């Protein structure tokens, strides 16, 4: 078949092909990466583990490895899960180099964060570290360009752009109405509350909301939360909120799409547990 995915979605599997190993190893690697990033937050400086991070992760991994194994065997979504978890981790810890890698990986796999990324960088440029913002912008642009060139995706921009027409066909073509309704009925998300004739409206709301939500969140942060919440924590939480909106409002809510936001929730949970443990340690508990 003609590959239609953005470059990082398939470039991630090239090492496994070169080493002649099972492609599922790549999916397991990215799931392990996301899990490790969440667990790293769940350790206190004294070395004690916060078990409330382990429990939901154990339940999630049990489901993926035992019940819903097709997430590993026939989807590329673990790649997206890994890069978004890395982005959340890097943004919170303010690791410039890793933010660049993660942003490029996210934008060239599933670009759901494109408006959040623009808002995050503009706010950093305006109110925080101008030099760091420019480094992230320039580094991400160069890395994305490099990946587009080596994958030859730069010569297929029209193909990527035309995919939206095939996607819209799912909401407008009565011949495949049964397929769209079947997908919606079997999965979660808000699309089940909309009739087939209104799915196009929902799709437009996804775009409009994804465009407006990040700047609205940052306006709220700037005027109400700036003195109370660290900018790195707000960046992580705002990314999570934007993913919640995007995937839950998606008019074709395939189940595997929700794992990205779910693993990012574990990263956020790890941040909160680590902060709570640190507060208790400071107060002598």
C-alpha positions in Angstrom: 0.0 0.0 0.0 1.0 3.6 -0.4 2.1 4.9 3.1 -0.2 7.7 4.1 1.0 8.2 7.7 3.1 11.2 8.7 6.8 10.3 8.7 7.5 9.6 12.4 4.6 7.1 12.5 6.6 4.7 10.3 10.2 6.0 10.7 10.1 4.7 14.3 9.9 1.2 13.0 12.9 1.4 10.7 15.5 0.3 13.3 13.4 -2.9 14.0 13.4 -3.6 10.2 17.2 -3.0 9.9 17.8 -5.3 12.9 15.3 -7.8 11.6 13.3 -8.0 14.9 9.6 -8.1 15.5 8.0 -4.7 14.9 5.9 -5.1 18.0 9.1 -4.6 20.0 9.0 -0.9 18.9 5.4 -0.6 20.3 6.5 -2.2 23.6 9.4 0.2 23.8 7.2 3.3 23.4 4.7 1.9 26.0 7.6 1.2 28.4 9.0 4.7 27.7 5.6 6.3 28.6 5.3 4.1 31.7 8.8 4.9 32.9 8.3 8.6 32.5 5.1 8.4 34.7 6.8 6.3 37.3 9.8 8.6 37.5 7.5 11.2 38.9 6.2 8.8 41.4 9.4 8.6 43.5 10.2 10.8 46.4 13.7 12.1 46.9 14.1 9.7 49.8 13.4 6.8 47.4 9.9 5.9 48.7 7.5 5.0 45.9 4.0 6.5 45.6 1.8 3.5 45.0 -1.2 5.5 43.7 0.8 6.0 40.5 1.5 2.3 40.2 -2.1 1.1 40.6 -3.7 2.8 37.6 -0.6 2.1 35.5 -0.8 -1.6 36.4 -4.5 -1.7 35.5 -3.8 0.1 32.2 -0.9 -2.2 31.2 -2.9 -5.3 32.2 -5.6 -4.2 29.8 -3.2 -3.5 27.0 -1.1 -6.6 27.4 -3.8 -9.1 28.2 -7.2 -7.9 27.1 -6.7 -5.4 24.3 -3.6 -6.7 22.7 -4.4 -5.3 19.2 -3.2 -1.9 20.5 0.3 -3.4 20.3 -0.1 -5.8 17.4 -2.0 -3.8 14.7 -1.7 -0.1 15.6 1.1 2.5 15.5 -0.4 4.5 18.3 2.2 3.5 20.9 4.6 5.7 19.0 2.3 8.7 19.6 1.8 7.7 23.3 5.6 7.7 23.8 6.2 11.0 22.2 3.4 12.8 24.0 4.5 11.4 27.3 8.0 12.5 26.6 6.7 16.0 25.8 4.8 16.2 29.0 7.8 15.1 31.0 10.1 17.5 29.2 7.8 20.4 29.4 7.4 20.0 33.1 11.2 19.6 33.7 12.0 22.3 31.2 14.5 20.1 29.2 14.9 22.1 26.0 16.5 19.4 23.9 14.0 16.8 24.8 11.1 19.3 24.2 12.5 19.7 20.7 12.6 16.0 20.0 9.2 15.4 21.6 7.5 18.3 19.7 8.9 17.1 16.4 7.8 13.5 17.2 4.3 14.7 18.1 3.8 17.1 15.2 5.0 14.4 12.7 2.8 11.6 14.1 -0.4 13.1 15.3 -0.5 16.9 15.2 -3.4 17.3 17.7 -1.2 19.7 19.7 -0.3 22.1 17.0 -2.3 25.0 18.4 -1.3 24.3 21.9 2.4 24.2 20.9 2.1 27.6 19.1 0.4 29.1 22.2 2.9 27.6 24.6 5.9 28.9 22.6 4.4 32.4 22.0 3.7 32.7 25.7 7.2 31.6 26.6 8.6 34.1 24.1 6.4 36.9 25.5 6.5 36.3 29.3 9.3 33.8 30.1 12.5 32.7 28.5 12.8 34.3 25.1 16.1 32.6 24.3 14.8 29.1 25.2 11.6 29.7 23.2 13.7 30.6 20.1 15.8 27.5 20.6 12.8 25.3 20.8 11.2 26.9 17.8 14.3 26.7 15.7 15.3 23.2 16.8 11.8 21.8 16.2 11.6 23.4 12.8 15.0 22.0 11.8 14.3 18.6 13.1 10.9 18.4 11.4 12.4 19.5 8.1 15.2 16.9 8.4 12.7 14.1 9.1 10.5 15.3 6.2 13.5 15.2 3.9 14.9 11.8 4.9 11.5 10.3 4.8 10.7 12.0 1.4 7.5 13.2 3.0 8.4 16.7 1.9 7.7 15.7 -1.7 4.2 14.3 -0.7 2.7 17.4 1.0 -0.3 17.2 -1.3 -0.9 13.6 -0.2 -1.0 14.5 3.5 -3.2 17.5 2.8 -5.7 15.5 0.8 -6.2 13.0 3.6 -8.7 15.4 5.2 -11.0 14.8 2.2 -11.1 11.1 2.8 -11.7 11.8 6.5 -14.6 14.1 5.7 -16.0 11.5 3.4 -16.8 9.4 6.5 -19.4 12.0 7.6 -20.8 12.9 4.2 -21.0 9.6 2.2 -24.2 7.7 2.9 -22.7 4.5 1.5 -20.3 4.2 4.4 -22.7 5.6 7.0 -23.0 2.1 8.6 -19.2 2.0 9.1 -19.0 5.4 10.7 -22.0 4.7 13.0 -20.6 1.3 14.0 -17.2 2.9 14.9 -19.0 5.5 17.1 -21.2 3.0 18.8 -18.3 0.7 19.8 -16.1 3.5 21.3 -16.2 6.3 23.8 -16.3 10.0 23.1 -19.1 12.6 22.5 -19.8 11.6 18.9 -22.4 9.0 20.1 -24.6 11.9 21.2 -24.7 13.3 17.6 -26.6 12.0 14.7 -24.8 11.1 11.5 -26.1 14.2 9.8 -24.4 16.4 12.5 -21.0 14.8 12.6 -19.6 17.4 10.3 -20.6 20.1 12.8 -18.8 18.2 15.5 -15.7 17.9 13.3 -15.7 21.7 12.8 -16.1 22.2 16.5 -13.0 20.1 17.0 -11.0 22.4 14.9 -12.5 25.6 16.3 -12.1 24.4 19.9 -8.6 23.2 19.4 -7.7 26.6 18.0 -9.4 28.7 20.8 -8.8 26.5 23.8 -5.0 27.0 24.3 -5.0 30.8 24.1 -8.1 30.9 26.4 -6.3 28.7 28.9 -3.2 30.8 28.8 -5.2 34.0 29.2 -6.8 32.5 32.3 -3.3 31.5 33.6 -1.8 34.9 32.9 -4.5 36.9 34.8 -5.6 34.4 37.5 -3.0 31.7 38.1 0.4 33.1 37.3 1.3 33.7 40.9 -0.1 30.4 42.2 0.9 27.8 39.6 4.3 27.1 38.1 4.4 27.8 34.4 5.8 24.3 33.7 3.0 22.6 35.6 0.4 24.7 33.9 1.9 23.9 30.5 1.6 20.1 31.2 -1.9 20.4 32.5 -3.1 22.6 29.7 -1.7 20.1 27.2 -3.7 17.4 28.9 -6.9 19.5 28.8 -6.4 20.2 25.1 -5.9 16.5 24.3 -9.1 15.7 26.3 -11.0 18.1 24.2 -9.5 17.0 20.9 -10.0 13.3 21.3 -13.4 13.3 23.1 -14.8 15.7 20.4 -13.4 13.6 17.6 -16.1 12.6 15.2 -14.4 9.2 14.6 -13.4 8.1 18.1 -11.3 5.0 17.5 -10.5 3.4 20.8 -6.8 3.4 20.3 -6.7 7.2 20.0 -7.5 7.6 23.7 -4.4 6.0 25.1 -2.3 9.0 24.4 -4.3 11.2 26.7 -4.6 8.4 29.2 -0.8 7.9 29.5 -0.4 11.6 29.8 -2.8 11.5 32.7 -0.4 9.2 34.5 2.4 11.7 33.9 0.2 14.4 35.5 -0.7 12.1 38.3 3.0 11.4 38.9 3.7 15.1 39.1 0.9 15.6 41.6 2.0 12.6 43.7 5.6 13.8 43.7 4.6 17.3 44.7 2.3 16.0 47.5 5.0 13.7 48.8 7.5 16.5 48.8 5.1 18.7 50.8 4.6 16.0 53.3 8.3 15.5 53.7 8.8 19.2 54.2 6.2 19.3 56.9 7.8 16.3 58.7 5.3 13.5 57.9 
